[in-house]
Amino acid sequence: MRTTLDIPEDLIDEAMKASRINTKTKVIVAALEGLIRRSKISDLKKFRGKVALDIDLDGVRGRKCRY
């Protein structure tokens, strides 16, 4: 979808340098995806400690127990 935006050029340039993304479109898409991801993570944090899971996280993550 094409949209006209008035975004400060220095902000776009800084985002492109920080992310090492070389197009304005890609850096805006990455920023929007990051915003959505953070929002979803924030929503999930309210369930921390409230859901009983009977799984071995080390096994799921492919880790070996050090102890």
HELIX and SHEET records of a PDB file:
HELIX    1   1 GLU A    9  SER A   19  1                                  11    
HELIX    2   2 LYS A   24  LYS A   45  1                                  22    
HELIX    3   3 LEU A   57  VAL A   60  1                                   4    
END                                                                             
